[in-house]
Amino acid sequence: MNIRLSALLLRFADYERVVYMEADTLSEALTQLTRKHPRLRPVLLDGSGHLQRVHQVLLNGELISSNGDRPLRESDEIELVTAASGI
């Protein structure tokens, strides 16, 4: 599956906008992503390893909960969107 990163996350992933992963669950995909790009870990995940609340997950274009046990297929597209505030 492809994981697309929001513009705010690119600098933590060596400006790799789309990362291909093979994973059975969202949690596994995030673990693999943060192994490939370790600088993403403190930005994406909290101390318990859960996705921080400032990030939202879109699965095939639909907003989903960040339930780590959600099963995924190879053809799925995940997008990680980061909330931004300010003017």
Secondary structure as GFF3:
##gff-version 3
##sequence-region A 1 87
A	DSSP	beta_strand	2	5	.	.	.	ID=ss1
A	DSSP	three_ten_helix	7	13	.	.	.	ID=ss2
A	DSSP	beta_strand	18	20	.	.	.	ID=ss3
A	DSSP	alpha_helix	26	36	.	.	.	ID=ss4
A	DSSP	three_ten_helix	38	40	.	.	.	ID=ss5
A	DSSP	alpha_helix	41	44	.	.	.	ID=ss6
A	DSSP	beta_strand	55	59	.	.	.	ID=ss7
A	DSSP	beta_strand	62	64	.	.	.	ID=ss8
A	DSSP	beta_strand	77	82	.	.	.	ID=ss9
###
